[in-house]
Amino acid sequence: MEQDRWSRVKGRLRSSVGEDVYTSWFARMDLEGVQDESVRLSVPTRFLKSWIQAHYAERVLSCWQAEMPEVHRIDLTVRT
C-alpha cells in the first residue's frame, strides 16, 4: 500500500516539476517508510539530499499531503 502511494506521489511530482527536473532530482529517491505524520525518503548522495531540501522540500511535502493529509514532515536521508 505504501508503494502504491509512493507511485502516485512520484506521478504528482513529475507532473509538478516536469520530466527533466524529475529525472535530475527525484528519479533516484526511494521510499523508506511512513510512520504517523512522517515520511522517510532516501537518496544516494548528500548533494541530492541538500539540493532537494533547499529547493523542493515544500513541493515534496505537498505532493505527499495530497495523498495523505496527515503527513506533516518529510525526513530525507542518504542511503549507505
PDB file with one MODEL, atoms N, CA, C and O in Angstrom:
MODEL        1
ATOM      1  N   MET A   1       0.816  -1.191   0.000  1.00  0.00           N
ATOM      2  CA  MET A   1       0.000   0.000   0.000  1.00  0.00           C
ATOM      3  C   MET A   1       0.864   1.261   0.000  1.00  0.00           C
ATOM      4  O   MET A   1       0.567   2.216  -0.718  1.00  0.00           O
ATOM      5  N   GLU A   2       1.941   1.268   0.809  1.00  0.00           N
ATOM      6  CA  GLU A   2       2.837   2.423   0.809  1.00  0.00           C
ATOM      7  C   GLU A   2       3.475   2.624  -0.556  1.00  0.00           C
ATOM      8  O   GLU A   2       3.627   3.758  -1.011  1.00  0.00           O
ATOM      9  N   GLN A   3       3.848   1.531  -1.212  1.00  0.00           N
ATOM     10  CA  GLN A   3       4.473   1.665  -2.532  1.00  0.00           C
ATOM     11  C   GLN A   3       3.487   2.217  -3.558  1.00  0.00           C
ATOM     12  O   GLN A   3       3.880   2.965  -4.454  1.00  0.00           O
ATOM     13  N   ASP A   4       2.209   1.854  -3.433  1.00  0.00           N
ATOM     14  CA  ASP A   4       1.191   2.420  -4.327  1.00  0.00           C
ATOM     15  C   ASP A   4       1.083   3.923  -4.119  1.00  0.00           C
ATOM     16  O   ASP A   4       1.017   4.689  -5.081  1.00  0.00           O
ATOM     17  N   ARG A   5       1.064   4.338  -2.859  1.00  0.00           N
ATOM     18  CA  ARG A   5       1.022   5.775  -2.563  1.00  0.00           C
ATOM     19  C   ARG A   5       2.259   6.465  -3.109  1.00  0.00           C
ATOM     20  O   ARG A   5       2.170   7.535  -3.711  1.00  0.00           O
ATOM     21  N   TRP A   6       3.409   5.850  -2.898  1.00  0.00           N
ATOM     22  CA  TRP A   6       4.667   6.423  -3.374  1.00  0.00           C
ATOM     23  C   TRP A   6       4.639   6.587  -4.893  1.00  0.00           C
ATOM     24  O   TRP A   6       5.112   7.596  -5.416  1.00  0.00           O
ATOM     25  N   SER A   7       4.098   5.621  -5.591  1.00  0.00           N
ATOM     26  CA  SER A   7       3.974   5.735  -7.051  1.00  0.00           C
ATOM     27  C   SER A   7       3.103   6.927  -7.438  1.00  0.00           C
ATOM     28  O   SER A   7       3.428   7.657  -8.375  1.00  0.00           O
ATOM     29  N   ARG A   8       2.010   7.125  -6.728  1.00  0.00           N
ATOM     30  CA  ARG A   8       1.135   8.264  -7.024  1.00  0.00           C
ATOM     31  C   ARG A   8       1.812   9.588  -6.678  1.00  0.00           C
ATOM     32  O   ARG A   8       1.674  10.567  -7.412  1.00  0.00           O
ATOM     33  N   VAL A   9       2.540   9.619  -5.566  1.00  0.00           N
ATOM     34  CA  VAL A   9       3.269  10.839  -5.188  1.00  0.00           C
ATOM     35  C   VAL A   9       4.319  11.165  -6.243  1.00  0.00           C
ATOM     36  O   VAL A   9       4.471  12.325  -6.626  1.00  0.00           O
ATOM     37  N   LYS A  10       5.043  10.156  -6.716  1.00  0.00           N
ATOM     38  CA  LYS A  10       6.045  10.392  -7.769  1.00  0.00           C
ATOM     39  C   LYS A  10       5.381  10.932  -9.031  1.00  0.00           C
ATOM     40  O   LYS A  10       5.940  11.797  -9.706  1.00  0.00           O
ATOM     41  N   GLY A  11       4.205  10.432  -9.351  1.00  0.00           N
ATOM     42  CA  GLY A  11       3.473  10.953 -10.501  1.00  0.00           C
ATOM     43  C   GLY A  11       3.097  12.414 -10.319  1.00  0.00           C
ATOM     44  O   GLY A  11       3.189  13.202 -11.260  1.00  0.00           O
ATOM     45  N   ARG A  12       2.676  12.780  -9.117  1.00  0.00           N
ATOM     46  CA  ARG A  12       2.360  14.178  -8.820  1.00  0.00           C
ATOM     47  C   ARG A  12       3.611  15.050  -8.946  1.00  0.00           C
ATOM     48  O   ARG A  12       3.564  16.141  -9.515  1.00  0.00           O
ATOM     49  N   LEU A  13       4.718  14.559  -8.413  1.00  0.00           N
ATOM     50  CA  LEU A  13       5.977  15.310  -8.516  1.00  0.00           C
ATOM     51  C   LEU A  13       6.370  15.508  -9.971  1.00  0.00           C
ATOM     52  O   LEU A  13       6.732  16.611 -10.381  1.00  0.00           O
ATOM     53  N   ARG A  14       6.298  14.443 -10.742  1.00  0.00           N
ATOM     54  CA  ARG A  14       6.663  14.508 -12.164  1.00  0.00           C
ATOM     55  C   ARG A  14       5.797  15.537 -12.887  1.00  0.00           C
ATOM     56  O   ARG A  14       6.306  16.331 -13.678  1.00  0.00           O
ATOM     57  N   SER A  15       4.501  15.526 -12.620  1.00  0.00           N
ATOM     58  CA  SER A  15       3.592  16.494 -13.248  1.00  0.00           C
ATOM     59  C   SER A  15       3.893  17.916 -12.792  1.00  0.00           C
ATOM     60  O   SER A  15       3.780  18.862 -13.571  1.00  0.00           O
ATOM     61  N   SER A  16       4.272  18.059 -11.542  1.00  0.00           N
ATOM     62  CA  SER A  16       4.503  19.378 -10.958  1.00  0.00           C
ATOM     63  C   SER A  16       5.789  20.034 -11.455  1.00  0.00           C
ATOM     64  O   SER A  16       5.807  21.230 -11.744  1.00  0.00           O
ATOM     65  N   VAL A  17       6.862  19.254 -11.554  1.00  0.00           N
ATOM     66  CA  VAL A  17       8.171  19.847 -11.877  1.00  0.00           C
ATOM     67  C   VAL A  17       8.597  19.614 -13.318  1.00  0.00           C
ATOM     68  O   VAL A  17       9.521  20.272 -13.796  1.00  0.00           O
ATOM     69  N   GLY A  18       7.953  18.703 -14.015  1.00  0.00           N
ATOM     70  CA  GLY A  18       8.340  18.380 -15.384  1.00  0.00           C
ATOM     71  C   GLY A  18       9.296  17.202 -15.433  1.00  0.00           C
ATOM     72  O   GLY A  18       9.962  16.879 -14.449  1.00  0.00           O
ATOM     73  N   GLU A  19       9.352  16.574 -16.581  1.00  0.00           N
ATOM     74  CA  GLU A  19      10.128  15.343 -16.741  1.00  0.00           C
ATOM     75  C   GLU A  19      11.622  15.546 -16.507  1.00  0.00           C
ATOM     76  O   GLU A  19      12.252  14.736 -15.828  1.00  0.00           O
ATOM     77  N   ASP A  20      12.198  16.615 -17.060  1.00  0.00           N
ATOM     78  CA  ASP A  20      13.644  16.829 -16.928  1.00  0.00           C
ATOM     79  C   ASP A  20      14.059  17.043 -15.481  1.00  0.00           C
ATOM     80  O   ASP A  20      15.022  16.436 -15.013  1.00  0.00           O
ATOM     81  N   VAL A  21      13.337  17.903 -14.772  1.00  0.00           N
ATOM     82  CA  VAL A  21      13.652  18.166 -13.364  1.00  0.00           C
ATOM     83  C   VAL A  21      13.427  16.903 -12.540  1.00  0.00           C
ATOM     84  O   VAL A  21      14.235  16.572 -11.672  1.00  0.00           O
ATOM     85  N   TYR A  22      12.335  16.200 -12.812  1.00  0.00           N
ATOM     86  CA  TYR A  22      12.057  14.970 -12.072  1.00  0.00           C
ATOM     87  C   TYR A  22      13.201  13.970 -12.253  1.00  0.00           C
ATOM     88  O   TYR A  22      13.683  13.387 -11.282  1.00  0.00           O
ATOM     89  N   THR A  23      13.626  13.779 -13.493  1.00  0.00           N
ATOM     90  CA  THR A  23      14.698  12.822 -13.773  1.00  0.00           C
ATOM     91  C   THR A  23      16.000  13.232 -13.085  1.00  0.00           C
ATOM     92  O   THR A  23      16.719  12.386 -12.553  1.00  0.00           O
ATOM     93  N   SER A  24      16.299  14.524 -13.096  1.00  0.00           N
ATOM     94  CA  SER A  24      17.544  15.010 -12.492  1.00  0.00           C
ATOM     95  C   SER A  24      17.562  14.870 -10.977  1.00  0.00           C
ATOM     96  O   SER A  24      18.581  14.483 -10.405  1.00  0.00           O
ATOM     97  N   TRP A  25      16.440  15.183 -10.314  1.00  0.00           N
ATOM     98  CA  TRP A  25      16.461  15.308  -8.861  1.00  0.00           C
ATOM     99  C   TRP A  25      15.684  14.248  -8.102  1.00  0.00           C
ATOM    100  O   TRP A  25      16.004  13.979  -6.944  1.00  0.00           O
ATOM    101  N   PHE A  26      14.688  13.645  -8.703  1.00  0.00           N
ATOM    102  CA  PHE A  26      13.806  12.764  -7.935  1.00  0.00           C
ATOM    103  C   PHE A  26      13.808  11.304  -8.366  1.00  0.00           C
ATOM    104  O   PHE A  26      13.331  10.452  -7.616  1.00  0.00           O
ATOM    105  N   ALA A  27      14.322  10.991  -9.531  1.00  0.00           N
ATOM    106  CA  ALA A  27      14.226   9.620 -10.048  1.00  0.00           C
ATOM    107  C   ALA A  27      14.912   8.602  -9.143  1.00  0.00           C
ATOM    108  O   ALA A  27      14.505   7.441  -9.101  1.00  0.00           O
ATOM    109  N   ARG A  28      15.950   9.023  -8.416  1.00  0.00           N
ATOM    110  CA  ARG A  28      16.691   8.083  -7.560  1.00  0.00           C
ATOM    111  C   ARG A  28      16.277   8.168  -6.091  1.00  0.00           C
ATOM    112  O   ARG A  28      16.949   7.614  -5.221  1.00  0.00           O
ATOM    113  N   MET A  29      15.185   8.854  -5.821  1.00  0.00           N
ATOM    114  CA  MET A  29      14.676   8.954  -4.457  1.00  0.00           C
ATOM    115  C   MET A  29      13.797   7.739  -4.179  1.00  0.00           C
ATOM    116  O   MET A  29      12.943   7.385  -4.992  1.00  0.00           O
ATOM    117  N   ASP A  30      14.007   7.104  -3.030  1.00  0.00           N
ATOM    118  CA  ASP A  30      13.254   5.906  -2.643  1.00  0.00           C
ATOM    119  C   ASP A  30      12.472   6.146  -1.360  1.00  0.00           C
ATOM    120  O   ASP A  30      12.876   6.935  -0.505  1.00  0.00           O
ATOM    121  N   LEU A  31      11.356   5.458  -1.244  1.00  0.00           N
ATOM    122  CA  LEU A  31      10.574   5.476  -0.014  1.00  0.00           C
ATOM    123  C   LEU A  31      11.171   4.469   0.960  1.00  0.00           C
ATOM    124  O   LEU A  31      11.347   3.297   0.626  1.00  0.00           O
ATOM    125  N   GLU A  32      11.480   4.934   2.160  1.00  0.00           N
ATOM    126  CA  GLU A  32      11.984   4.045   3.211  1.00  0.00           C
ATOM    127  C   GLU A  32      10.870   3.642   4.173  1.00  0.00           C
ATOM    128  O   GLU A  32      10.893   2.545   4.732  1.00  0.00           O
ATOM    129  N   GLY A  33       9.895   4.532   4.364  1.00  0.00           N
ATOM    130  CA  GLY A  33       8.793   4.178   5.252  1.00  0.00           C
ATOM    131  C   GLY A  33       7.910   5.362   5.583  1.00  0.00           C
ATOM    132  O   GLY A  33       8.287   6.519   5.393  1.00  0.00           O
ATOM    133  N   VAL A  34       6.722   5.047   6.083  1.00  0.00           N
ATOM    134  CA  VAL A  34       5.766   6.049   6.543  1.00  0.00           C
ATOM    135  C   VAL A  34       5.402   5.676   7.970  1.00  0.00           C
ATOM    136  O   VAL A  34       5.035   4.536   8.255  1.00  0.00           O
ATOM    137  N   GLN A  35       5.510   6.659   8.867  1.00  0.00           N
ATOM    138  CA  GLN A  35       5.154   6.400  10.259  1.00  0.00           C
ATOM    139  C   GLN A  35       4.464   7.631  10.826  1.00  0.00           C
ATOM    140  O   GLN A  35       5.038   8.720  10.861  1.00  0.00           O
ATOM    141  N   ASP A  36       3.240   7.447  11.265  1.00  0.00           N
ATOM    142  CA  ASP A  36       2.434   8.525  11.829  1.00  0.00           C
ATOM    143  C   ASP A  36       2.365   9.698  10.856  1.00  0.00           C
ATOM    144  O   ASP A  36       1.798   9.566   9.772  1.00  0.00           O
ATOM    145  N   GLU A  37       2.937  10.846  11.230  1.00  0.00           N
ATOM    146  CA  GLU A  37       2.860  12.057  10.406  1.00  0.00           C
ATOM    147  C   GLU A  37       4.125  12.286   9.596  1.00  0.00           C
ATOM    148  O   GLU A  37       4.317  13.369   9.043  1.00  0.00           O
ATOM    149  N   SER A  38       4.988  11.286   9.518  1.00  0.00           N
ATOM    150  CA  SER A  38       6.294  11.454   8.898  1.00  0.00           C
ATOM    151  C   SER A  38       6.527  10.434   7.782  1.00  0.00           C
ATOM    152  O   SER A  38       6.168   9.263   7.897  1.00  0.00           O
ATOM    153  N   VAL A  39       7.140  10.917   6.703  1.00  0.00           N
ATOM    154  CA  VAL A  39       7.538  10.053   5.589  1.00  0.00           C
ATOM    155  C   VAL A  39       9.056  10.081   5.517  1.00  0.00           C
ATOM    156  O   VAL A  39       9.663  11.151   5.539  1.00  0.00           O
ATOM    157  N   ARG A  40       9.671   8.904   5.430  1.00  0.00           N
ATOM    158  CA  ARG A  40      11.127   8.814   5.325  1.00  0.00           C
ATOM    159  C   ARG A  40      11.499   8.411   3.905  1.00  0.00           C
ATOM    160  O   ARG A  40      11.103   7.353   3.417  1.00  0.00           O
ATOM    161  N   LEU A  41      12.270   9.277   3.252  1.00  0.00           N
ATOM    162  CA  LEU A  41      12.744   9.055   1.891  1.00  0.00           C
ATOM    163  C   LEU A  41      14.260   9.021   1.901  1.00  0.00           C
ATOM    164  O   LEU A  41      14.893   9.576   2.800  1.00  0.00           O
ATOM    165  N   SER A  42      14.846   8.369   0.902  1.00  0.00           N
ATOM    166  CA  SER A  42      16.307   8.333   0.818  1.00  0.00           C
ATOM    167  C   SER A  42      16.765   8.633  -0.598  1.00  0.00           C
ATOM    168  O   SER A  42      16.060   8.386  -1.576  1.00  0.00           O
ATOM    169  N   VAL A  43      17.972   9.176  -0.669  1.00  0.00           N
ATOM    170  CA  VAL A  43      18.636   9.466  -1.938  1.00  0.00           C
ATOM    171  C   VAL A  43      20.066   8.944  -1.846  1.00  0.00           C
ATOM    172  O   VAL A  43      20.558   8.701  -0.744  1.00  0.00           O
ATOM    173  N   PRO A  44      20.748   8.765  -2.990  1.00  0.00           N
ATOM    174  CA  PRO A  44      22.073   8.148  -2.956  1.00  0.00           C
ATOM    175  C   PRO A  44      23.222   9.077  -2.549  1.00  0.00           C
ATOM    176  O   PRO A  44      24.290   8.585  -2.183  1.00  0.00           O
ATOM    177  N   THR A  45      23.040  10.401  -2.600  1.00  0.00           N
ATOM    178  CA  THR A  45      24.168  11.299  -2.302  1.00  0.00           C
ATOM    179  C   THR A  45      23.748  12.445  -1.384  1.00  0.00           C
ATOM    180  O   THR A  45      22.578  12.826  -1.331  1.00  0.00           O
ATOM    181  N   ARG A  46      24.734  12.983  -0.662  1.00  0.00           N
ATOM    182  CA  ARG A  46      24.488  14.153   0.187  1.00  0.00           C
ATOM    183  C   ARG A  46      24.095  15.358  -0.650  1.00  0.00           C
ATOM    184  O   ARG A  46      23.263  16.164  -0.236  1.00  0.00           O
ATOM    185  N   PHE A  47      24.702  15.480  -1.842  1.00  0.00           N
ATOM    186  CA  PHE A  47      24.378  16.612  -2.707  1.00  0.00           C
ATOM    187  C   PHE A  47      22.900  16.606  -3.082  1.00  0.00           C
ATOM    188  O   PHE A  47      22.230  17.635  -2.997  1.00  0.00           O
ATOM    189  N   LEU A  48      22.391  15.446  -3.498  1.00  0.00           N
ATOM    190  CA  LEU A  48      20.962  15.344  -3.828  1.00  0.00           C
ATOM    191  C   LEU A  48      20.098  15.700  -2.626  1.00  0.00           C
ATOM    192  O   LEU A  48      19.114  16.429  -2.755  1.00  0.00           O
ATOM    193  N   LYS A  49      20.462  15.189  -1.469  1.00  0.00           N
ATOM    194  CA  LYS A  49      19.703  15.490  -0.258  1.00  0.00           C
ATOM    195  C   LYS A  49      19.663  16.994  -0.021  1.00  0.00           C
ATOM    196  O   LYS A  49      18.591  17.557   0.204  1.00  0.00           O
ATOM    197  N   SER A  50      20.809  17.643  -0.068  1.00  0.00           N
ATOM    198  CA  SER A  50      20.880  19.084   0.186  1.00  0.00           C
ATOM    199  C   SER A  50      20.081  19.878  -0.832  1.00  0.00           C
ATOM    200  O   SER A  50      19.361  20.810  -0.473  1.00  0.00           O
ATOM    201  N   TRP A  51      20.206  19.512  -2.100  1.00  0.00           N
ATOM    202  CA  TRP A  51      19.514  20.247  -3.160  1.00  0.00           C
ATOM    203  C   TRP A  51      18.001  20.108  -3.025  1.00  0.00           C
ATOM    204  O   TRP A  51      17.268  21.092  -3.125  1.00  0.00           O
ATOM    205  N   ILE A  52      17.546  18.895  -2.801  1.00  0.00           N
ATOM    206  CA  ILE A  52      16.106  18.670  -2.657  1.00  0.00           C
ATOM    207  C   ILE A  52      15.576  19.414  -1.434  1.00  0.00           C
ATOM    208  O   ILE A  52      14.518  20.040  -1.499  1.00  0.00           O
ATOM    209  N   GLN A  53      16.305  19.348  -0.321  1.00  0.00           N
ATOM    210  CA  GLN A  53      15.854  20.050   0.882  1.00  0.00           C
ATOM    211  C   GLN A  53      15.803  21.558   0.656  1.00  0.00           C
ATOM    212  O   GLN A  53      14.878  22.224   1.121  1.00  0.00           O
ATOM    213  N   ALA A  54      16.781  22.096  -0.049  1.00  0.00           N
ATOM    214  CA  ALA A  54      16.847  23.542  -0.260  1.00  0.00           C
ATOM    215  C   ALA A  54      15.821  24.045  -1.265  1.00  0.00           C
ATOM    216  O   ALA A  54      15.305  25.153  -1.117  1.00  0.00           O
ATOM    217  N   HIS A  55      15.517  23.246  -2.286  1.00  0.00           N
ATOM    218  CA  HIS A  55      14.710  23.745  -3.394  1.00  0.00           C
ATOM    219  C   HIS A  55      13.332  23.098  -3.556  1.00  0.00           C
ATOM    220  O   HIS A  55      12.442  23.686  -4.170  1.00  0.00           O
ATOM    221  N   TYR A  56      13.151  21.903  -3.015  1.00  0.00           N
ATOM    222  CA  TYR A  56      11.911  21.179  -3.304  1.00  0.00           C
ATOM    223  C   TYR A  56      11.228  20.562  -2.088  1.00  0.00           C
ATOM    224  O   TYR A  56      10.267  19.810  -2.249  1.00  0.00           O
ATOM    225  N   ALA A  57      11.688  20.855  -0.892  1.00  0.00           N
ATOM    226  CA  ALA A  57      11.120  20.214   0.300  1.00  0.00           C
ATOM    227  C   ALA A  57       9.618  20.460   0.423  1.00  0.00           C
ATOM    228  O   ALA A  57       8.856  19.534   0.701  1.00  0.00           O
ATOM    229  N   GLU A  58       9.193  21.704   0.217  1.00  0.00           N
ATOM    230  CA  GLU A  58       7.767  22.020   0.347  1.00  0.00           C
ATOM    231  C   GLU A  58       6.940  21.336  -0.735  1.00  0.00           C
ATOM    232  O   GLU A  58       5.813  20.909  -0.485  1.00  0.00           O
ATOM    233  N   ARG A  59       7.495  21.235  -1.923  1.00  0.00           N
ATOM    234  CA  ARG A  59       6.758  20.593  -3.014  1.00  0.00           C
ATOM    235  C   ARG A  59       6.606  19.096  -2.751  1.00  0.00           C
ATOM    236  O   ARG A  59       5.540  18.529  -2.988  1.00  0.00           O
ATOM    237  N   VAL A  60       7.667  18.455  -2.262  1.00  0.00           N
ATOM    238  CA  VAL A  60       7.583  17.029  -1.926  1.00  0.00           C
ATOM    239  C   VAL A  60       6.532  16.825  -0.834  1.00  0.00           C
ATOM    240  O   VAL A  60       5.705  15.917  -0.918  1.00  0.00           O
ATOM    241  N   LEU A  61       6.573  17.674   0.185  1.00  0.00           N
ATOM    242  CA  LEU A  61       5.596  17.566   1.267  1.00  0.00           C
ATOM    243  C   LEU A  61       4.173  17.761   0.750  1.00  0.00           C
ATOM    244  O   LEU A  61       3.278  17.001   1.119  1.00  0.00           O
ATOM    245  N   SER A  62       3.952  18.755  -0.091  1.00  0.00           N
ATOM    246  CA  SER A  62       2.590  18.999  -0.584  1.00  0.00           C
ATOM    247  C   SER A  62       2.094  17.850  -1.459  1.00  0.00           C
ATOM    248  O   SER A  62       0.904  17.535  -1.445  1.00  0.00           O
ATOM    249  N   CYS A  63       2.986  17.224  -2.215  1.00  0.00           N
ATOM    250  CA  CYS A  63       2.581  16.052  -3.009  1.00  0.00           C
ATOM    251  C   CYS A  63       2.172  14.901  -2.097  1.00  0.00           C
ATOM    252  O   CYS A  63       1.207  14.193  -2.387  1.00  0.00           O
ATOM    253  N   TRP A  64       2.898  14.710  -0.999  1.00  0.00           N
ATOM    254  CA  TRP A  64       2.511  13.679  -0.038  1.00  0.00           C
ATOM    255  C   TRP A  64       1.195  14.024   0.632  1.00  0.00           C
ATOM    256  O   TRP A  64       0.345  13.154   0.826  1.00  0.00           O
ATOM    257  N   GLN A  65       1.020  15.305   0.990  1.00  0.00           N
ATOM    258  CA  GLN A  65      -0.209  15.705   1.674  1.00  0.00           C
ATOM    259  C   GLN A  65      -1.431  15.559   0.777  1.00  0.00           C
ATOM    260  O   GLN A  65      -2.535  15.335   1.275  1.00  0.00           O
ATOM    261  N   ALA A  66      -1.256  15.682  -0.527  1.00  0.00           N
ATOM    262  CA  ALA A  66      -2.370  15.451  -1.445  1.00  0.00           C
ATOM    263  C   ALA A  66      -2.824  13.992  -1.378  1.00  0.00           C
ATOM    264  O   ALA A  66      -3.996  13.684  -1.591  1.00  0.00           O
ATOM    265  N   GLU A  67      -1.892  13.115  -1.085  1.00  0.00           N
ATOM    266  CA  GLU A  67      -2.173  11.683  -0.980  1.00  0.00           C
ATOM    267  C   GLU A  67      -2.566  11.295   0.450  1.00  0.00           C
ATOM    268  O   GLU A  67      -3.466  10.482   0.659  1.00  0.00           O
ATOM    269  N   MET A  68      -1.883  11.886   1.418  1.00  0.00           N
ATOM    270  CA  MET A  68      -2.085  11.587   2.844  1.00  0.00           C
ATOM    271  C   MET A  68      -2.054  12.902   3.626  1.00  0.00           C
ATOM    272  O   MET A  68      -0.978  13.353   4.018  1.00  0.00           O
ATOM    273  N   PRO A  69      -3.203  13.521   3.857  1.00  0.00           N
ATOM    274  CA  PRO A  69      -3.233  14.829   4.532  1.00  0.00           C
ATOM    275  C   PRO A  69      -2.601  14.835   5.922  1.00  0.00           C
ATOM    276  O   PRO A  69      -2.194  15.885   6.419  1.00  0.00           O
ATOM    277  N   GLU A  70      -2.523  13.668   6.542  1.00  0.00           N
ATOM    278  CA  GLU A  70      -1.963  13.612   7.898  1.00  0.00           C
ATOM    279  C   GLU A  70      -0.439  13.736   7.934  1.00  0.00           C
ATOM    280  O   GLU A  70       0.135  13.894   9.011  1.00  0.00           O
ATOM    281  N   VAL A  71       0.219  13.668   6.789  1.00  0.00           N
ATOM    282  CA  VAL A  71       1.683  13.799   6.738  1.00  0.00           C
ATOM    283  C   VAL A  71       2.064  15.265   6.931  1.00  0.00           C
ATOM    284  O   VAL A  71       1.570  16.150   6.233  1.00  0.00           O
ATOM    285  N   HIS A  72       2.959  15.498   7.900  1.00  0.00           N
ATOM    286  CA  HIS A  72       3.402  16.860   8.192  1.00  0.00           C
ATOM    287  C   HIS A  72       4.913  17.016   8.111  1.00  0.00           C
ATOM    288  O   HIS A  72       5.433  18.117   8.290  1.00  0.00           O
ATOM    289  N   ARG A  73       5.623  15.925   7.842  1.00  0.00           N
ATOM    290  CA  ARG A  73       7.079  16.014   7.824  1.00  0.00           C
ATOM    291  C   ARG A  73       7.667  15.011   6.842  1.00  0.00           C
ATOM    292  O   ARG A  73       7.208  13.874   6.733  1.00  0.00           O
ATOM    293  N   ILE A  74       8.691  15.463   6.132  1.00  0.00           N
ATOM    294  CA  ILE A  74       9.469  14.600   5.249  1.00  0.00           C
ATOM    295  C   ILE A  74      10.874  14.506   5.825  1.00  0.00           C
ATOM    296  O   ILE A  74      11.525  15.528   6.043  1.00  0.00           O
ATOM    297  N   ASP A  75      11.342  13.300   6.072  1.00  0.00           N
ATOM    298  CA  ASP A  75      12.722  13.075   6.506  1.00  0.00           C
ATOM    299  C   ASP A  75      13.485  12.511   5.323  1.00  0.00           C
ATOM    300  O   ASP A  75      13.154  11.439   4.818  1.00  0.00           O
ATOM    301  N   LEU A  76      14.497  13.223   4.885  1.00  0.00           N
ATOM    302  CA  LEU A  76      15.298  12.797   3.743  1.00  0.00           C
ATOM    303  C   LEU A  76      16.659  12.347   4.242  1.00  0.00           C
ATOM    304  O   LEU A  76      17.349  13.093   4.937  1.00  0.00           O
ATOM    305  N   THR A  77      17.048  11.128   3.889  1.00  0.00           N
ATOM    306  CA  THR A  77      18.324  10.579   4.334  1.00  0.00           C
ATOM    307  C   THR A  77      19.164  10.170   3.131  1.00  0.00           C
ATOM    308  O   THR A  77      18.670  10.066   2.008  1.00  0.00           O
ATOM    309  N   VAL A  78      20.450   9.942   3.398  1.00  0.00           N
ATOM    310  CA  VAL A  78      21.367   9.461   2.367  1.00  0.00           C
ATOM    311  C   VAL A  78      21.536   7.965   2.567  1.00  0.00           C
ATOM    312  O   VAL A  78      21.875   7.506   3.658  1.00  0.00           O
ATOM    313  N   ARG A  79      21.298   7.209   1.502  1.00  0.00           N
ATOM    314  CA  ARG A  79      21.477   5.754   1.575  1.00  0.00           C
ATOM    315  C   ARG A  79      22.953   5.421   1.744  1.00  0.00           C
ATOM    316  O   ARG A  79      23.827   6.112   1.220  1.00  0.00           O
ATOM    317  N   THR A  80      23.210   4.358   2.480  1.00  0.00           N
ATOM    318  CA  THR A  80      24.601   3.919   2.661  1.00  0.00           C
ATOM    319  C   THR A  80      24.842   2.615   1.955  1.00  0.00           C
ATOM    320  O   THR A  80      25.953   2.087   1.993  1.00  0.00           O
TER     321      THR A  80
ENDMDL
END
